[in-house]
Amino acid sequence: MEWRDRKQLLWQEVFTENTQGSITAQTHNRRYSVRIEGKHTKGGCRIQFTEKDSQ
């Protein structure tokens, strides 16, 4: 899984069998890309984006 802005790779992680993970980040731009690539997969993937309250 990769998270990029237009110029650089911001975060990258490889998940293996039965692995879970999360990332929390404060963004500065409006556009990012998330790339997910599955090799020999038979399971599922859930991605959730949330917005932090501005309090």
Secondary structure by P-SEA (a helix, b strand, c coil): ccccccccccbbbbbccccccbbbbbbcccbbbbbbbbcccccbbbbbbbbcccc
